[in-house]
Amino acid sequence: MAGIAALAAAYVLSQFYRTSLAVLTPALTAELGATKAQLSAASGVWFVVFALMQFAVGVWLDRYGPKRTASLMLALCAGGGSVLLALAVAPWMVIAAMALIGMGCAPILMASVFIFAKTFSPARLAVLTSWLMAVGMMGNVLGTSPLAAAAEAFGWRNVMLGIGAATLLVAAAIRAFVRDPAVEHMSVGSAGLKGYLELLRLRALWPIFPLVALCTAAAAGIRGLWAGPFLADVYGAEALLIGNVTLFMAFAMVAGAFVYGPLDTIFGTRKWIAFGGAVMSVVGLVWLATFPQAGITPTTVAMVVVGLAGGSYGLLIAHGRAFFPAHLTGRGVTLLNFFSIGGTGVTQLLAGAVVTAATVPGEPAAAYQVLFASYAIAMTSAALVYLLSRDARPERASVRLAER
């Protein structure tokens, strides 16, 4: 339990890092002259580097276990990146720091999922993963009003140095308390990166990949980056108001992860719960695109809906996990995570270009209407492909339904 607690603390830090730029936007713009495109690149590069690292992380989890993989990468890369961010004097340093931090955070959630998948029954994977994510998403909360208040009181550079120190302490706790599960026998054909080719030959996974890639993209993009510029440009919001609005959205993302967790065993399906969440997300995004100037309260409610609906990732991990073999557990979960984080990263990078291209002088809401509509179209497309997937019912739910 101490090991899981240490990994949960690391995931809190991971969530904090990936979303902190939304609140730091005014300071980074004022002190470093960072543009919206540069901040979008800084946010997006975190996700892209994180995603690309999943291939190495998957091999290392299967070969070396979660203890060494997670502790070393968190300390060296995330800790070092936090210090670099605190010392940044130019926008490129912010981008480089976020790339390092993304590399360091890459193994954290997957180390936990690896332990769950190896230690507990498949029927419990969705709820364990979802609830760990819910706990970790408290980092989202810390990255809103608390970060804004701390930055105002102590300076954002000092806050990031403190977070870097906390990162090193958590990495030491992972090294001390995490226990590696037993290593599975690995065939020659599945060794190294070849295991990913074996997984990609499993056609049952293909319809799942697009929704995995986009299920959290809108929530993470809006909460982590675009809420700040949107509220500042359209409503003239300052850091404290931005922090309060994103705080509500962050709590919604935490609640969403908790709620999704047990639903597969309650209803005996994973596919239709995840699809329903996608539809809910599209509804919130369409509303934001249609009524971007409706007022702070209804806008906050719509963002809360998007955040709540975006918590299906743990459920989708369990859905995909049902189709890959035990000896490829590490590579399987990291392949799914590659699509998730990669999808979010790519959408972040594209979002910057979309907002820049759609900007209309004198009409601050116009660019964000296009942004929210783009998220809605992408999510709708992924959900339609997901309809082709084969359901994977939890063991216990299947038993209960059979008894009926």
Secondary structure, DSSP 8 states (H G I E B T S, - for coil): -HHHHHHHHHHHHHHHHHHTHHHHHHHHHHHH---HHHHHHHHHHHHHHHHHHHHHHHHHHHHH-HHHHHHHHIIIIIIHHHHHHHT--SHHHHHHHHHHHHHHHTTHHHHHHHHHHHHS-GGGHHHHHHHHHHHHTHHHHHTTHHHHHHHHHH-HHHHHHHHHHHHHHHHHHHHHH----------GGGTTTHHHHHHHT-GGGTTTHHHHHHTTHHHHHIIIIIHHHHHHHHH---HHHHHHHHHHHHHHHHHHHHHHHHHHHHHT-SHHHHHHHHHHHHHHHHHHHH-TTS-HHHHHHHHHHHHHHTT-HHHHHHHHHTTS-GGGHHHHHHHHHHHHHHHHHHHHHHHHHHHHHH-BTTBHHHHHHHHHHHHHHHHHHHHHHHTTS-----HHHHHHHHH-
